[in-house]
Structure formats: C-alpha cells, structure tokens
Amino acid sequence: MEYLLTSGIVIAVFLVLLLLKKPGKTISDQILLLWLLSLGYILFCYYLIYTQKYFLFPSLVIPGICFSLLQGPFIYLYVKYQIRPINFQKTDLLHFLPFVLFNLLFLDFFFFSYENKIQIIEDRLIGYEVRQSIKLAGIYLSGLVYFPLSLMRLIRFKKNQKEEFSNIEKINFNWLLYQIMCLCMVWIVIIFIQDDRFIFAFGAVFVIWLGYFGISQVNVFKKQDIIAEKTEELLKGKTGNAGQIEVNESLTKIYDNLIILLDEDKPYLNPELKLLDLAKMLNIHPNLLSRVINEIAQKKFYELINEKRVEDFLKKLRKGDHKTYTIMALAYDSGFNSKASFNRNFKSITGMAPTEYMSQRM
C-alpha cells in the first residue's frame, strides 16, 4: 500500500511538471494541472497518516480532508473545456465555493497548538463528528451532481461531432468517458466500502489513468484550441445567435460563398478541417454557418465536406490518376486520412465500395 501511494504521489508530481513545461497550455491543461496537484495532495495527506508520519506536517493533514470536494468540479470543468475550448468563464469559479465553505468548518484547527493538532489526528477527529458528517454528505452530493453532468455534456458533444468536424476518426472521447467512470468507481468505494485503504488505492490508480490518457490525448485538441480562441476574437461582436442574420445577408448568399470557397480554395483537402476553420474563412459565426449547411444543403458539416472529398477523388479517377498512383494515395490526396474513413464515406455517397466502383466504371 505504501508503495502504491508513493507511486501515485510521484506520478502526480511528474505529470504536473510535464504540464508546466508544455508550451501553449490550454484551459483544459491548466485545469488538469490543478486537478493532479489536488490528487497528489490528497494522496500525500493519507500517506502521512498511513505511515504515521503525520507528526511531521500536522497542519497539512486536515485540509486534505476537504480536497475530495474538488474532484467533481474538476472532472466537470475538464470535460467542458476539453471538448469546447473557449476562454475560461469566471462563473465557473462558483463550482469551488462548497470547497471553500467546507474548509471554513475546520478553520479552528489551524489555531491549535502543535500538540493539540497531533492529538486530534490521533483521536481520529473526535469533536469534529458533526463537521465530518456534513463533509461526507457534501462529498456524496458532489459525486451525484457532477458525474452525471459531466457524462451528459460528453454524450451531447459526441452526438454533435458531425456538425463541427470533417474527420471524426481521431476525435475519440472514450478516454474521457473512462475517466468519468473510473472516478465514479472511486465514489462508489467511498460510499459503500468506506475503507480508507481501498479508497486511496483507487485514488492512486486513478492518478495513473488520468495522467496517461489526459496528457497523451490532449495533443489531439491543440490546433483546435488555437483556432477556437482566434475565431472567438475574430468574430467578437458578430452575430452570437444562429437565428440572427445581418440585414444585407441571407442564408442562400452565405451558402453560395461557402460553395465558391470549397470549389476554389479546396479547404477540404485538409484532413483536420473543422467548422471553425470555414467560419473564420467566411468571417461569420460558426453557429450561423452550421445553420446554413443544415438548412440549405440539408446536410451536416461532416457529410458536406466528405462529399467534396469524394468528388475530388472521382475527378482524379476520370483524369486517369489511378494508373499512376494507388487508390489510397489518391484518397489521402483528396483529404481523407484513413482507409476506413475513405471506404465508409465513398460507399455512403456512391452506393458502392471503391473496388466495386472501379471494376464497374473504370
């Protein structure tokens, strides 16, 4: 157990250092950094108690009791800013208000003498029973509120992926789902088992999961974050509602400009093209562009872009490029980034697999 706790603490510190050194940190990176710090602190506090070394830092042990209240807000905010890279909203600081209030319940502990602090810890917080019960109720409630909220936000985003991404092969949020589920398991242990050894063992394992998946997957969103921030600045003051259209514009006119852009500049050749990219090129709000595509083209963004990629591929076939290059080389050159994506979209649009099409038409 001691080795597991030590490993969790060391890994948390190591991951924090990695995040500190990471260039161009996003809001989600900063949330993950603070989250890992809080988890490392919780594990360190229990390590002091488990190894009976709490006499070294008695003032650090009691505050660690309330840090469990941070886990719900952190998972929710991490999901929020990972899937929607916007500027940090100050109202989100309210999620940490319960943590501050619960810490005030134990404020008197810091004014006790060193000897009294040691005695309180050794007596397992005798005299703090009511406050402990309130704290536990807060932890239970935090899990019941934030885990479903995080899950609903993640599921809602997954349903709308095709509205914003032309390539969803790499936009895989299963790892975020796993983190929510893993943290739920920790909460189940807290509620039903109530054995500190199991609770903090799960916590140490969770640090490993959180660090590995969070840091290894966050690079997927690096470019998206930059574009989102620039687009937000560019479009600041523009229409903020898809239903609000400039007087001198119409949905049809915007759609015509979109088609001209797609035909002339061929931005769909970029495998990672996103709705935000096109919105920036057209200097309109992404919500308005999404509405234009949905209502005028009767398609999702994902479908429109991949239709253009298939058209580009077919043009290459008609020119005879397949005699010089392989089918997949042409597919990659048309904006597809995987064989699975190409085959799926080609069959969806033409009704035939690429090989079948080649045998019948070429």
ChimeraX attribute file (.defattr): number of C-alpha atoms within 10 A of each C-alpha:
attribute: neighborCount
match mode: 1-to-1
recipient: residues
	/A:1	14
	/A:2	13
	/A:3	9
	/A:4	17
	/A:5	23
	/A:6	16
	/A:7	17
	/A:8	25
	/A:9	24
	/A:10	15
	/A:11	19
	/A:12	26
	/A:13	18
	/A:14	14
	/A:15	23
	/A:16	22
	/A:17	12
	/A:18	14
	/A:19	18
	/A:20	13
	/A:21	10
	/A:22	12
	/A:23	8
	/A:24	10
	/A:25	14
	/A:26	22
	/A:27	19
	/A:28	25
	/A:29	21
	/A:30	15
	/A:31	19
	/A:32	24
	/A:33	22
	/A:34	15
	/A:35	22
	/A:36	25
	/A:37	17
	/A:38	19
	/A:39	26
	/A:40	23
	/A:41	20
	/A:42	23
	/A:43	25
	/A:44	20
	/A:45	21
	/A:46	21
	/A:47	22
	/A:48	17
	/A:49	16
	/A:50	15
	/A:51	10
	/A:52	11
	/A:53	13
	/A:54	20
	/A:55	17
	/A:56	11
	/A:57	13
	/A:58	23
	/A:59	17
	/A:60	16
	/A:61	21
	/A:62	19
	/A:63	19
	/A:64	19
	/A:65	18
	/A:66	22
	/A:67	18
	/A:68	20
	/A:69	25
	/A:70	21
	/A:71	21
	/A:72	27
	/A:73	24
	/A:74	22
	/A:75	22
	/A:76	22
	/A:77	20
	/A:78	22
	/A:79	24
	/A:80	19
	/A:81	18
	/A:82	24
	/A:83	19
	/A:84	15
	/A:85	20
	/A:86	17
	/A:87	13
	/A:88	13
	/A:89	7
	/A:90	7
	/A:91	7
	/A:92	11
	/A:93	10
	/A:94	11
	/A:95	18
	/A:96	14
	/A:97	13
	/A:98	17
	/A:99	19
	/A:100	15
	/A:101	12
	/A:102	20
	/A:103	18
	/A:104	12
	/A:105	15
	/A:106	16
	/A:107	13
	/A:108	9
	/A:109	16
	/A:110	14
	/A:111	10
	/A:112	13
	/A:113	10
	/A:114	13
	/A:115	10
	/A:116	13
	/A:117	22
	/A:118	18
	/A:119	15
	/A:120	17
	/A:121	16
	/A:122	14
	/A:123	10
	/A:124	11
	/A:125	14
	/A:126	12
	/A:127	10
	/A:128	13
	/A:129	11
	/A:130	10
	/A:131	14
	/A:132	18
	/A:133	11
	/A:134	13
	/A:135	21
	/A:136	18
	/A:137	12
	/A:138	18
	/A:139	23
	/A:140	17
	/A:141	13
	/A:142	20
	/A:143	21
	/A:144	14
	/A:145	13
	/A:146	20
	/A:147	21
	/A:148	14
	/A:149	17
	/A:150	22
	/A:151	18
	/A:152	12
	/A:153	15
	/A:154	21
	/A:155	13
	/A:156	10
	/A:157	17
	/A:158	16
	/A:159	9
	/A:160	11
	/A:161	16
	/A:162	19
	/A:163	22
	/A:164	20
	/A:165	22
	/A:166	24
	/A:167	23
	/A:168	15
	/A:169	12
	/A:170	11
	/A:171	15
	/A:172	12
	/A:173	16
	/A:174	12
	/A:175	15
	/A:176	22
	/A:177	16
	/A:178	14
	/A:179	19
	/A:180	22
	/A:181	14
	/A:182	18
	/A:183	21
	/A:184	17
	/A:185	16
	/A:186	19
	/A:187	25
	/A:188	15
	/A:189	17
	/A:190	19
	/A:191	15
	/A:192	8
	/A:193	11
	/A:194	12
	/A:195	11
	/A:196	13
	/A:197	14
	/A:198	15
	/A:199	18
	/A:200	23
	/A:201	17
	/A:202	21
	/A:203	24
	/A:204	24
	/A:205	16
	/A:206	19
	/A:207	23
	/A:208	17
	/A:209	16
	/A:210	23
	/A:211	21
	/A:212	14
	/A:213	15
	/A:214	20
	/A:215	17
	/A:216	10
	/A:217	17
	/A:218	13
	/A:219	11
	/A:220	13
	/A:221	18
	/A:222	15
	/A:223	10
	/A:224	18
	/A:225	24
	/A:226	15
	/A:227	17
	/A:228	18
	/A:229	14
	/A:230	13
	/A:231	20
	/A:232	18
	/A:233	11
	/A:234	14
	/A:235	16
	/A:236	11
	/A:237	9
	/A:238	15
	/A:239	16
	/A:240	15
	/A:241	11
	/A:242	14
	/A:243	10
	/A:244	10
	/A:245	16
	/A:246	11
	/A:247	6
	/A:248	6
	/A:249	9
	/A:250	12
	/A:251	17
	/A:252	14
	/A:253	11
	/A:254	18
	/A:255	18
	/A:256	14
	/A:257	13
	/A:258	19
	/A:259	13
	/A:260	12
	/A:261	16
	/A:262	16
	/A:263	13
	/A:264	9
	/A:265	10
	/A:266	17
	/A:267	20
	/A:268	24
	/A:269	21
	/A:270	17
	/A:271	21
	/A:272	20
	/A:273	19
	/A:274	23
	/A:275	20
	/A:276	23
	/A:277	19
	/A:278	19
	/A:279	19
	/A:280	18
	/A:281	12
	/A:282	15
	/A:283	14
	/A:284	21
	/A:285	25
	/A:286	26
	/A:287	18
	/A:288	20
	/A:289	23
	/A:290	19
	/A:291	20
	/A:292	24
	/A:293	21
	/A:294	15
	/A:295	14
	/A:296	13
	/A:297	14
	/A:298	12
	/A:299	17
	/A:300	21
	/A:301	24
	/A:302	20
	/A:303	21
	/A:304	18
	/A:305	25
	/A:306	25
	/A:307	18
	/A:308	20
	/A:309	27
	/A:310	21
	/A:311	16
	/A:312	20
	/A:313	24
	/A:314	17
	/A:315	13
	/A:316	18
	/A:317	17
	/A:318	11
	/A:319	9
	/A:320	12
	/A:321	16
	/A:322	17
	/A:323	9
	/A:324	9
	/A:325	11
	/A:326	10
	/A:327	19
	/A:328	18
	/A:329	13
	/A:330	19
	/A:331	24
	/A:332	18
	/A:333	17
	/A:334	25
	/A:335	26
	/A:336	27
	/A:337	19
	/A:338	14
	/A:339	12
	/A:340	11
	/A:341	15
	/A:342	23
	/A:343	17
	/A:344	13
	/A:345	20
	/A:346	23
	/A:347	15
	/A:348	14
	/A:349	14
	/A:350	13
	/A:351	11
	/A:352	15
	/A:353	16
	/A:354	17
	/A:355	10
	/A:356	12
	/A:357	14
	/A:358	13
	/A:359	8
	/A:360	8
	/A:361	8
	/A:362	10
